[in-house]
Amino acid sequence: MSPRVKTVGILTGRPGKASELGALLSAMRVHSRAEPGNLRWDIWRDKANPDRFVLDELYVDEAAVAAHRDTPHFKDYSARIGDLADRTPITLDPIEVD
C-alpha cells in the first residue's frame, strides 16, 4: 500500500470573511504546490454555498506532510485561519480495491 497521505479540508468562511479566506487559500496553493513532497493541492468552492471551500491535498508521505507543516506559509495559515473559517480536516488512508 502506498505511503501517500491524502488530506481533505472543509472550510466555511466566517461572516464577511469568504473573500479573505479565498485569498489566503490561493496564496497557500502557490507555495504548497512548490514543495518537493506535494503531489496535489487544489481548492474547490461549493456551488451551493460560496462561503465553503474544500481543499484537496496529496503528499508523497508523512515526512512531506511534516515538512509542509513546518513551512512559513503553513505557519502563517495556521495563525490566521481560526479568524477566517470554521474547518474540518480529514486525513485519509488509501484502500486497495479488487
C-alpha positions as CSV (number, residue, x, y, z in Angstrom):
1,M,0.0,0.0,0.0
2,S,1.2,3.5,-0.8
3,P,2.6,5.7,1.9
4,R,0.9,8.7,0.3
5,V,-1.1,11.0,2.6
6,K,-4.4,12.5,1.5
7,T,-6.0,15.4,3.3
8,V,-9.3,17.0,2.6
9,G,-10.2,20.2,4.4
10,I,-13.6,21.7,4.5
11,L,-13.5,25.4,5.4
12,T,-16.5,27.6,5.8
13,G,-15.8,31.3,5.8
14,R,-17.0,33.3,8.8
15,P,-19.5,36.0,8.0
16,G,-17.9,38.5,5.7
17,K,-14.6,36.6,5.5
18,A,-15.0,34.4,2.4
19,S,-13.0,36.8,0.2
20,E,-10.1,37.0,2.6
21,L,-10.3,33.2,3.1
22,G,-10.1,32.7,-0.7
23,A,-7.1,34.9,-0.9
24,L,-5.3,33.1,1.9
25,L,-6.0,29.7,0.2
26,S,-4.8,30.9,-3.2
27,A,-1.5,32.0,-1.6
28,M,-1.2,28.6,0.1
29,R,-1.8,26.8,-3.2
30,V,1.1,28.5,-4.9
31,H,3.5,27.8,-2.1
32,S,2.3,24.3,-1.3
33,R,2.4,23.1,-4.9
34,A,6.1,24.1,-5.0
35,E,7.0,21.9,-2.1
36,P,9.0,18.8,-3.1
37,G,6.8,16.3,-1.4
38,N,3.5,17.7,-2.7
39,L,1.6,15.9,-5.4
40,R,-1.7,17.8,-5.3
41,W,-3.0,21.0,-3.7
42,D,-6.3,22.1,-5.2
43,I,-9.1,24.4,-4.0
44,W,-12.7,23.8,-4.7
45,R,-15.6,26.1,-4.0
46,D,-19.1,24.8,-3.1
47,K,-21.6,25.7,-5.8
48,A,-24.4,25.8,-3.2
49,N,-22.5,27.8,-0.6
50,P,-19.9,30.2,-1.9
51,D,-18.5,30.7,1.6
52,R,-17.4,27.0,1.7
53,F,-14.2,25.8,0.3
54,V,-12.8,22.3,0.0
55,L,-9.0,21.6,0.0
56,D,-7.7,18.5,-1.8
57,E,-4.1,17.8,-0.7
58,L,-1.9,14.8,-1.5
59,Y,1.7,14.3,-0.2
60,V,4.2,11.6,-1.0
61,D,4.4,10.5,2.7
62,E,4.1,11.6,6.3
63,A,7.6,13.3,6.2
64,A,6.3,15.5,3.4
65,V,3.3,16.5,5.5
66,A,5.6,17.3,8.4
67,A,7.8,19.4,6.2
68,H,4.7,21.2,4.8
69,R,3.5,22.0,8.4
70,D,7.0,23.4,9.2
71,T,6.9,26.0,6.3
72,P,6.5,29.7,6.9
73,H,3.3,29.7,4.7
74,F,1.7,26.9,6.7
75,K,2.6,28.7,10.0
76,D,1.0,31.9,8.7
77,Y,-2.1,30.0,7.6
78,S,-2.4,28.3,11.0
79,A,-2.1,31.7,12.7
80,R,-4.8,33.3,10.6
81,I,-7.3,30.5,9.7
82,G,-9.2,30.5,13.0
83,D,-10.3,34.1,12.5
84,L,-11.4,33.4,8.9
85,A,-13.2,30.0,8.9
86,D,-14.6,27.0,10.7
87,R,-12.7,24.0,9.4
88,T,-12.9,20.2,9.3
89,P,-9.7,18.5,8.3
90,I,-9.9,14.8,7.2
91,T,-6.8,12.7,6.7
92,L,-7.4,9.6,4.6
93,D,-5.7,6.3,4.0
94,P,-5.9,4.6,0.6
95,I,-7.9,1.5,0.3
96,E,-7.0,-1.2,-2.2
97,V,-10.0,-2.4,-4.2
98,D,-10.2,-5.6,-6.2
